[in-house]
Amino acid sequence: MPHVSIKHFPVSISSEQKTMLVENINQAVTEALGCSKEVISISLESVQPDDWQQAVYQPEIDAKSQYLIKTPNY
């Protein structure tokens, strides 16, 4: 508990950027949910733009819109 899943278009992300991303997410999640950073898992998955609608938008954004805490503007 909790798990944060990030899907994005392919970009080059350095190990330093990944470390900063993890630190920022850990801080936000621990503050919001009151948990220890040791129990947080984070995944980072690259998705091709041509696959976005079927692989991400439809099943995770449109079909689960009741769970979104921020909606995309596209």
N, C-alpha and C positions, 0 to 999 in steps of 0.2 A: 504494500500500500504506500503511497499512491504511485501511479504510473503516468508519465507524461510522454505522449507520442507526437513527434514532430515529423511531418512530411513536407517536402519542399521540392522545387525544381532543382535539377542538378546545378550545383555551384561548387567551387573549390573552397573548402573550409579547412583552415590550418588547425593544428593541434592546440595552439594558443586560443584560437577562436572557440573551439569546442570546450576547452577548459573554462573560458569566460562564460559561455552559454550555460554550462552545468552549474557554475557558481551562482549565476543570476537566477536560474530556475530553482535551484535548491533554496536560495534565500526567500524567494517569493512563496514557494510552496510551504516551507516551514513556518513562515509568518502567517500565512492564510489558514493553514490547516492544523497548526500546532503540533507537528510531528518532527521527528528527528531526521536529519538529512540522510542518515544511514539506511532508512527504509524507502527512500525515493529511488525509483528506476526511471531512466530516460532513454528513449530510442530516437534515432535520427535516421530517416529513410528518404532517399532520393527517389523521386517519381518523375518520369519523363512527361513533358507537357502534353503530348498526345494521349497519355494514359490518365491524366488528372481527373477528367470528368467521371470515367468509369471506376477508377481505382480509389479515388479519394472523395470527390465532391458528392456523387450520388450516395455511396454507402455511409459516409462519415459526417457529411455536412447536411445534406438534404434529408436523408432518412433519420437522422438523429438531431434534428434542429432543436428539439426541446431541451437538449443538454448543452447547447452552445452558450458560452458566456460572453463571446464576442463573435459577431457575424462578419463574414467577408463583404467587401464592397466591390464585387465584380459580377 
